[in-house]
Amino acid sequence: MRIERIETAVAVLHDVQVRLEWPQGAETGALRLHSAQAEAPALGYRFRDLLWTCPLRRPEIGAWRCDGEVRSGRQAPMALTLDLTEALTRVDLQGGDARLALLRDAADPELTRVLLERVPLLWADALVRQAMPALQMQQGGLDGEVRIDTRDPDALRVRADLRGRGLAFDSSDGSLAGEGIGLDVDLDYRLPGEAQQVGLQATLHGARLLFDTAYLDLPETPIAVSLDAVRDAPAVGWRFDRLHWNDGDTLRADGALALDAGAAVRALDLRLHSEDTASLPARYLSGWLGVAGLSGMTLTGTLDAHLRMAGGAPSGMDLGLRDVEITDGRKRFRFEGLDGDLRISEGASVDSELRWRGGGLQTIGFGPARLPFRSTTGRLDLREDVAVDLLGGQLRFSGFSLHLPQAGQGMRIESALAVDGLRLGELASAFDWPAFGGSLSGEIPRMRYADQRLDFDGGLQMHAFDGEIRVASLALERPFGVAPSLSADIALEGLDLTTLTEVFDLGQISGRLYGGFRDLRLVDWQLAAFDAELHTERRRGTRQRISQRAVQDISSVGDASFAGTLQAQLIGFFDDFGYRRIGISCRLRNAVCEMGGLRSAGNAFTIVEGSGLPRLDVVGHNRSVDWPTLVERIGAAVEGDVSPVVE
């Protein structure tokens, strides 16, 4: 028998050929059914070159039965059994340990039941792709029942009660993935015309999930999930009219969400509550924290949030904190006792206030603060200046303003900063530097943060070593991201060399130091480039002497030797020497320092120009120096582990 087309409510078969061979007098016959193409468009399944052969037995009690192999193209064969009675049609498909049974009652032929037993998730791949075409099922097994209702010819309905363990999936673009998923789900999926509707009640028993930059590492303890979603047409995105998530004290969420056709968030209204935030970073925030360079951050306390998005950009936020403590995983900062509210309004003006008891930057502690805010139409401003006690002085912030991302622009922050009387001795102690005094003051009339870059107008001025150190052109890229980069210009004005060399244990030099570092650049807080030039200038009433130890240290750093008018064997008898000038420079690029001095001749350069008797010059002999080697020499000089080279 040849049949051009067979239509059912669920599937359509094309170009069907049926052949029955039953020899005269035999107890069984052989049935061969072949379909060039079988498809169930609503469920997403399509098979080509479908072939089923089986022995056919006469009914003994009114039932026909055919049990044999079914193949589709070059795929491995599976066992297909068909049982036909007047009341029931039953089809069993078995491959390995997996079994799928289809049952259709003659009294209600528009309802088809599908029973699943250890069915691979891959078998559901086509059905899932109907809802999300980019998803690809990977591994895991399903048990349960699916009911396909075709009573309404214009609105297919699929209801499923399923259990899955060890499930895994990913997406074609790599933005979505999951593994180790344990799931009990009650699903109601409808296809009214071109639209799709989903109702879901589920319990998660562990999962690792990736959604773009969000990574969730969920525990085995049950998490209740439910949602109602609609997609009006295949070419538009999903709209989740109801979302519910309950992870106990760690996180509860309720709200609504709309995605565009590319699965990007278009609108959001979500309320979050965490009674105990300790598990939030590991379970829900590690992906975002990693992108921001904050991996390993810890939280304690209670949090409430109301997040809103419109047009694909944040539009408003309400944040409530109760006794929250934040500690960076690399100990770069911490905040203690965060309390209060932070509200960013989409429209009318609203006030809020945050407070903290204290905190720290690296090993430097800072005092309490109160931050009164006012927000209007996506902008957040400080209502008054904020002062924070730090290192015996104060940091004062004024004119603070935060703009939420919009119209293709990222988040922008502007503020002014004043530094008043920070004690450098406490700074040195906090970082275990050699002890030195002085203070740091200055004013930055404007700081701007945008596109992961922080720029500073104005500069800072430090009073140290009886002179001044000025910092200008300061900028910081990716402050909490991967490989943060700092650039600045530093000028030195009249530093007392006697105090400076005593602090850093570099022998003893008297005089005044000038110069600085131009185009200074640190990458991941390691020196990467600069143009440095340091020199002395005469000042009335200031002696210019250099000790034997200091000569040795400078000689070792500059790969230099002594050269003088005295005989070499006499130099060691003198404790110090007069000098006319000292000058040294370094241009660091690609881990190589191009050295220079007061003057150069070929590969040699003069670092110290002597004066008077005994007279001593120090001359460097290698202008290209490996930067790590130079750092090692400086360290050895500070430790006093050097010896003179005398020519």
C-alpha positions in Angstrom: 0.0 0.0 0.0 1.3 3.5 -0.9 -0.1 6.5 1.0 0.9 10.0 0.0 0.2 11.6 3.3 -1.2 10.6 6.8 -2.3 13.4 9.1 -2.9 13.1 12.9 -3.3 15.8 15.5 0.3 15.4 16.6 2.3 14.2 13.6 2.2 14.0 9.8 3.8 11.2 7.7 4.8 11.7 4.1 5.2 9.2 1.3 4.3 6.1 3.3 4.8 2.6 2.0 3.3 -0.4 3.9 4.1 -4.0 2.9 2.6 -7.1 4.6 3.9 -10.5 3.9 1.8 -13.4 5.3 2.3 -16.8 3.8 -0.8 -19.0 3.4 -1.4 -21.0 6.7 1.4 -19.2 8.6 0.8 -18.1 12.2 2.6 -14.8 11.8 3.3 -12.3 9.1 5.9 -9.6 8.5 5.0 -5.9 8.5 7.3 -3.3 6.9 6.4 0.4 7.2 8.5 3.1 5.6 8.0 6.9 5.6 10.2 9.3 3.7 9.6 12.0 6.3 7.7 12.1 9.6 7.3 15.4 11.4 5.5 16.8 14.5 6.0 20.6 13.9 4.4 21.7 17.1 6.8 19.6 19.1 9.8 20.2 16.9 10.5 16.6 15.8 11.4 15.6 12.3 12.6 12.2 11.0 13.7 11.2 7.6 13.8 7.7 6.1 11.9 6.2 8.9 11.7 2.4 8.7 10.0 -0.1 11.0 9.8 -3.9 10.5 8.2 -6.3 12.9 6.5 -9.7 13.0 2.7 -9.4 13.1 0.5 -11.8 15.1 -3.2 -12.4 14.8 -5.3 -11.1 17.7 -6.2 -13.8 20.3 -8.2 -11.6 22.6 -9.0 -8.7 20.2 -5.4 -7.2 20.3 -2.9 -6.9 17.5 0.8 -6.7 18.4 3.9 -5.9 16.4 7.4 -5.8 18.0 10.5 -5.0 16.0 13.3 -2.5 15.2 12.8 1.0 14.0 15.5 3.1 12.3 15.8 6.7 11.1 18.5 7.3 8.6 21.9 6.1 9.9 20.9 6.3 13.6 21.2 3.3 15.8 18.1 1.1 15.8 15.6 1.1 18.7 12.9 -1.4 19.7 9.4 -0.3 18.8 6.3 -2.2 20.0 2.7 -1.5 18.9 -0.3 -2.9 20.7 -3.7 -2.2 19.1 -7.1 -2.9 20.8 -10.5 -1.5 20.2 -10.1 0.6 23.4 -6.4 1.5 23.4 -3.4 2.2 21.2 0.0 1.8 22.9 3.4 2.3 21.4 6.6 1.5 23.4 10.0 2.7 22.3 13.1 1.4 24.0 16.8 2.2 23.6 19.2 0.7 26.1 17.8 1.4 29.6 15.6 4.2 28.3 11.9 3.6 27.7 9.2 5.8 26.3 5.6 4.7 26.0 2.8 6.4 24.1 -0.8 5.7 25.0 -4.0 6.8 23.2 -7.5 5.9 24.5 -10.1 5.4 21.8 -12.7 7.1 24.1 -10.6 10.3 24.2 -8.4 10.2 21.0 -7.3 13.8 21.3 -5.4 13.1 24.5 -2.0 11.4 24.1 0.0 10.3 27.2 3.7 9.8 27.0 5.4 7.9 29.9 9.2 8.4 30.4 11.5 6.1 32.2 15.3 7.0 32.3 14.8 8.8 29.0 17.9 10.8 28.0 17.5 14.6 28.0 18.7 14.6 24.4 15.3 13.0 23.4 13.6 16.3 24.6 16.0 18.5 22.6 13.6 19.2 19.8 10.7 20.1 22.1 12.9 22.4 24.2 14.2 24.2 21.1 10.6 25.1 20.2 10.6 27.4 23.2 14.3 28.4 23.0 15.9 27.6 19.7 19.5 28.4 20.9 19.4 25.8 23.7 21.1 22.4 23.2 20.4 19.5 25.5 23.5 17.6 26.6 23.1 14.9 29.2 21.0 13.6 32.1 17.8 11.5 32.3 14.1 12.2 32.7 11.3 10.2 34.4 7.6 11.1 34.5 4.6 11.7 32.2 3.8 14.1 29.4 0.2 14.7 28.2 -0.4 16.1 24.7 -3.9 17.5 24.3 -5.2 18.3 20.8 -8.9 18.8 21.6 -8.6 22.4 20.4 -7.1 22.1 16.9 -5.8 25.7 17.1 -4.1 25.4 20.5 -1.9 22.5 21.2 -1.3 21.9 25.0 1.5 19.9 26.5 1.5 19.2 30.3 4.4 17.4 31.9 5.2 16.1 35.3 8.9 15.3 35.1 11.9 14.4 37.4 15.5 14.8 36.2 18.9 14.3 37.7 22.4 15.1 36.3 20.9 17.3 33.6 23.1 19.5 31.4 22.6 22.0 28.6 24.3 24.8 26.8 23.5 27.3 24.0 24.9 27.8 20.5 26.5 31.1 21.5 27.9 29.9 24.8 25.9 32.5 26.8 23.7 29.9 28.5 24.8 26.7 30.1 24.0 24.4 33.0 25.2 21.1 34.5 24.6 18.9 37.6 20.9 20.0 37.6 18.4 18.1 39.8 14.9 19.1 38.9 11.2 18.2 39.7 9.0 20.1 37.4 5.3 20.5 36.6 5.0 22.2 33.2 2.1 23.5 31.3 3.0 24.5 27.7 0.5 25.9 25.2 0.6 26.8 21.5 -2.4 29.1 20.7 -1.7 30.0 17.1 1.8 31.5 16.8 2.0 32.4 20.5 3.6 30.2 23.2 2.6 30.1 26.8 4.5 28.4 29.7 3.4 27.8 33.3 6.0 26.2 35.5 6.2 24.9 39.1 9.6 23.4 39.9 12.0 22.4 42.7 15.7 22.5 42.1 18.0 20.1 43.8 21.5 21.5 43.0 22.6 23.1 39.8 25.5 25.1 38.2 24.0 27.6 35.8 25.5 30.3 33.5 23.4 33.2 32.1 25.8 35.5 30.3 28.0 36.9 33.1 25.8 35.5 35.9 27.0 32.2 37.4 24.9 30.3 39.9 26.3 27.5 42.0 23.2 26.1 43.8 23.1 23.6 46.7 21.4 20.3 46.9 18.9 21.7 49.4 15.5 22.4 47.6 14.9 25.7 45.9 11.3 26.5 44.8 10.9 28.1 41.4 7.7 29.1 39.5 7.0 31.3 36.5 4.4 32.2 33.9 5.8 33.2 30.5 4.4 34.2 27.1 5.9 34.7 23.7 3.5 36.3 21.3 5.3 35.2 18.1 8.5 33.3 17.2 10.3 36.5 16.2 9.8 38.3 19.5 11.2 37.7 23.0 9.7 36.1 26.0 7.7 38.0 28.6 7.8 36.5 32.2 4.7 38.0 33.9 5.4 36.2 37.1 8.7 35.0 38.6 9.2 33.4 42.0 12.4 32.0 43.6 12.8 30.8 47.1 16.2 29.8 48.4 15.3 30.1 52.1 17.2 32.8 54.1 19.8 33.2 51.3 17.6 34.7 48.6 13.9 35.1 47.8 12.9 36.9 44.6 9.5 37.9 43.1 8.9 40.0 40.0 8.5 40.2 36.2 10.9 40.2 33.3 10.8 40.8 29.5 13.5 39.7 27.0 14.1 40.8 23.5 14.4 38.4 20.5 18.1 38.0 21.3 17.4 37.0 25.0 18.7 40.3 26.4 16.8 41.9 29.3 14.5 44.6 28.0 12.5 45.3 31.1 12.7 44.2 34.7 10.8 44.7 38.0 12.3 42.4 40.6 12.2 42.4 44.4 14.9 40.6 46.4 15.3 39.7 50.0 18.3 38.0 51.7 18.0 37.5 55.4 21.6 36.1 55.6 23.8 37.4 52.8 26.8 35.1 53.7 26.0 32.6 50.9 25.1 35.1 48.2 28.6 35.6 46.7 29.3 31.9 46.2 25.8 30.9 45.1 24.7 33.9 42.9 27.3 36.6 42.5 30.6 35.0 41.6 30.3 35.6 37.9 29.6 39.3 38.2 32.2 39.7 41.0 34.8 38.0 38.8 34.2 40.4 35.9 34.5 43.3 38.3 37.7 42.0 39.8 36.1 41.2 43.1 36.4 37.4 43.3 36.3 36.0 46.8 34.3 38.9 48.3 32.4 38.1 51.5 29.2 39.4 52.8 27.3 39.3 56.1 24.0 41.0 57.2 20.6 41.5 55.7 19.7 42.9 52.3 16.5 44.1 50.5 16.5 45.3 46.9 14.0 46.4 44.3 15.6 46.5 40.8 14.0 48.1 37.8 15.0 48.2 34.1 13.3 49.8 31.1 14.4 49.9 27.5 17.3 47.6 28.2 18.9 49.9 30.8 18.6 50.3 34.6 15.9 52.8 35.5 15.7 52.7 39.3 16.7 50.9 42.4 15.8 50.7 46.1 18.5 49.1 48.3 18.1 48.4 52.0 21.0 47.2 54.2 21.0 46.1 57.8 24.3 45.6 59.6 26.1 44.5 56.4 29.8 43.9 56.3 31.7 43.7 52.9 35.2 42.4 52.7 37.2 42.2 49.5 38.7 38.7 48.8 42.2 40.3 48.3 41.9 42.4 51.4 41.9 45.6 49.4 38.9 47.1 51.2 36.2 46.4 53.8 33.1 48.2 55.1 31.7 47.5 58.5 28.2 48.1 59.8 26.6 49.3 56.6 23.0 50.4 57.4 20.3 52.4 55.8 18.7 52.9 52.4 19.9 53.8 48.9 17.1 54.8 46.5 17.5 55.8 42.8 14.3 57.2 41.4 13.0 57.0 37.8 11.0 60.2 38.3 10.1 62.3 41.3 12.8 63.3 43.8 13.4 60.9 46.7 15.8 61.1 49.7 17.7 58.2 51.3 20.7 57.7 53.6 23.5 55.2 54.1 25.9 54.9 57.0 28.9 52.8 58.0 30.7 52.3 61.3 34.1 52.0 59.8 36.3 50.1 57.4 39.7 49.9 55.7 41.7 50.3 52.6 44.4 47.6 52.5 45.7 47.9 56.1 44.6 51.5 56.6 41.5 51.9 58.7 39.0 54.7 58.2 36.2 56.1 60.4 32.4 56.2 60.3 30.5 58.2 57.8 26.9 59.3 56.9 25.9 59.6 53.3 22.7 61.6 52.7 21.4 61.1 49.1 18.8 62.7 46.8 17.7 61.1 43.5 15.7 62.3 40.5 15.2 60.6 37.1 18.0 58.1 37.3 20.5 60.4 39.0 21.9 60.1 42.5 23.5 63.1 44.3 24.9 63.8 47.8 22.8 66.3 49.6 25.8 67.6 51.6 29.6 67.0 51.8 30.9 63.9 53.5 34.0 63.7 55.6 35.8 60.5 56.5 38.6 60.3 59.1 41.8 58.6 57.7 45.4 58.5 58.8 45.0 61.3 61.3 43.4 63.6 58.7 40.3 63.6 56.6 39.0 62.8 53.1 36.1 65.1 52.1 33.8 64.3 49.2 31.6 67.0 47.7 29.5 67.3 44.5 29.0 63.6 44.2 26.7 62.6 41.4 25.9 59.1 39.9 24.2 58.6 36.5 22.7 55.3 35.7 23.5 53.8 32.2 21.3 55.1 29.5 21.2 55.9 25.7 24.2 53.7 25.0 26.3 55.2 27.8 27.6 53.3 30.8 27.4 54.3 34.4 29.0 57.7 35.2 30.2 59.1 38.5 31.5 62.6 39.3 32.7 64.0 42.5 35.3 66.4 44.1 37.8 65.3 46.7 39.8 67.2 49.3 42.6 65.6 51.3 43.5 67.3 54.5 46.5 66.5 56.7 46.9 62.8 56.2 50.0 61.7 58.3 52.5 59.9 56.1 54.1 58.3 59.1 50.9 56.3 59.7 50.8 55.4 56.0 54.4 54.1 56.2 53.6 52.1 59.3 50.5 50.6 57.7 52.4 49.3 54.7 55.5 48.4 56.8 57.7 51.0 55.0 60.7 52.7 56.6 59.4 55.3 59.0 59.2 58.9 57.8 57.2 61.9 58.6 55.2 64.5 56.7 51.7 65.0 55.6 49.5 64.7 52.5 47.1 67.5 51.5 45.5 68.6 48.3 42.3 69.1 46.4 40.9 67.3 43.3 38.2 69.6 42.0 36.7 66.9 39.9 36.9 63.1 39.6 35.1 61.4 36.7 34.4 57.6 36.4 33.1 56.3 33.1 33.8 53.3 30.9 35.9 51.6 33.7 38.2 54.6 33.9 38.7 57.1 36.8 40.2 60.5 35.9 41.3 63.2 38.4 41.5 66.9 37.7 43.9 68.9 39.9 46.4 67.1 42.0 47.8 66.1 45.4 50.6 67.7 47.3 52.6 65.9 50.0 54.9 67.7 52.5 57.6 65.1 53.2 61.4 65.1 53.8 61.3 68.9 54.3 60.2 69.3 50.6 57.2 68.8 48.4 56.0 65.9 46.3 53.2 66.8 43.8 51.0 64.3 42.0 49.2 65.3 38.8 47.5 63.8 35.7 46.2 61.0 37.8 44.0 58.3 36.1 43.0 54.8 37.1 41.6 52.2 34.6 39.6 49.2 35.7 40.0 50.0 39.4 38.4 46.7 40.5 38.7 44.8 37.2 41.3 42.7 35.6 44.8 44.2 35.5 44.0 47.7 36.9 46.2 50.4 35.4 47.3 53.6 37.1 49.0 56.6 35.4 50.4 59.8 36.9 53.1 62.5 36.8 55.1 63.0 40.0 57.3 66.0 40.7 59.9 66.3 43.6 60.8 69.7 44.9 63.7 70.3 47.3 63.6 67.0 49.3 66.1 66.9 52.1 68.6 64.1 51.1 69.9 63.7 54.6 66.5 62.7 55.9 65.6 60.7 52.8 68.8 58.6 52.8 68.5 58.0 56.5 65.0 56.7 56.2 65.8 54.3 53.4 69.2 53.4 54.8 71.2 54.4 51.7 74.3 55.7 53.4 74.2 59.4 53.9 73.9 62.3 51.4 73.4 65.9 52.3 71.8 68.3 49.8 68.4 68.9 48.1 66.8 66.5 45.5 64.7 67.6 42.6 63.1 66.0 39.5 60.3 63.5 39.2 58.6 60.7 37.2 56.7 61.6 34.0 54.2 59.2 32.3 54.3 56.8 35.3 52.2 53.7 34.6 51.4 50.8 36.8 49.7 47.7 35.5 48.1 45.4 38.1 50.0 47.6 40.6 53.4 46.7 39.1 55.6 49.3 37.5 55.4 49.1 33.7 56.7 52.4 32.4 58.0 55.9 33.4 60.5 58.6 32.5 62.4 59.4 35.7 65.0 62.1 36.3 66.5 63.0 39.7 69.2 65.6 40.4 70.5 67.8 43.1 70.5 71.6 43.1 72.7 73.9 45.3 70.9 75.7 48.1 72.7 78.4 50.2 73.6 77.1 53.6 73.3 73.4 52.6 76.4 71.3 52.5 76.8 68.8 49.7 78.5 65.7 50.9 78.2 62.0 50.1 79.3 59.1 52.4 81.4 56.2 51.4 78.4 53.9 52.0 76.2 56.0 49.8 78.8 56.0 47.0 78.8 52.2 47.2 75.0 52.1 47.0 74.7 54.4 44.1 77.5 52.6 42.3 75.8 49.3 42.7 72.4 50.6 41.5 73.9 52.4 38.5 76.3 49.5 37.5 79.0 52.1 38.1 82.6 52.4 39.3 84.6 55.0 41.2 86.9 57.3 39.1 89.0 60.1 40.7 92.2 62.0 40.8 93.4 60.1 43.9 95.1 56.8 43.7 92.6 54.0 44.0 94.2 52.5 47.1 93.6 55.8 49.1 89.9 56.2 48.5 88.9 53.8 51.2 90.5 55.9 53.9 87.8 58.7 53.6 84.4 58.6 55.3 82.7 61.0 52.9 83.4 63.2 49.9 82.2 66.6 48.5 80.2 66.6 45.4 79.2 69.3 42.9 76.2 67.5 41.4 74.3 64.2 41.4 72.0 63.2 38.6 70.5 59.9 37.4 67.7 59.1 35.0 65.8 56.0 33.9 63.4 55.5 30.9 61.5 52.3 31.6 59.9 50.5 28.6 59.3 46.8 28.1 61.1 45.8 31.4 64.4 47.6 30.3 65.6 50.8 31.9 67.6 53.2 29.7 69.9 54.8 32.2 71.4 58.3 32.1 73.2 60.8 34.3 74.6 64.3 34.4 76.4 63.7 31.1 77.1 60.8 28.8 79.9 59.5 26.6 79.2 56.4 24.6 77.9 53.8 27.0 79.1 55.6 30.1 77.3 58.2 32.1 78.3 60.3 35.1 76.1 59.9 38.2 78.2 61.8 40.8 80.4 64.7 39.9 82.9 65.3 42.7 84.1 68.5 44.2 87.1 69.5 46.3 89.6 67.2 47.9 89.4 64.3 48.1 87.5 64.3 44.7 85.4 61.4 43.6 83.3 60.9 40.5 80.9 57.9 40.0 80.4 56.8 36.4 77.9 54.2 35.1 79.0 51.8 32.4 75.8 50.1 31.1 73.0 52.3 29.9 70.5 49.4 29.2 69.6 47.6 32.4 67.1 44.8 33.0 64.4 46.3 35.2 64.1 43.2 37.6 67.9 43.3 37.9 67.8 47.0 38.8 65.1 46.4 41.4 67.3 43.6 42.9 70.3 46.0 43.1 68.2 48.6 44.9 67.1 46.0 47.4 70.7 44.9 47.9 71.7 48.6 48.4 69.0 49.1 51.1 70.1 46.0 52.8 73.8 47.2 52.7 74.8 44.1 50.8 77.1 45.9 48.3 80.9 46.4 47.8 82.7 49.1 45.9 84.3 48.7 42.4 87.3 51.0 42.2 89.1 52.1 39.0 
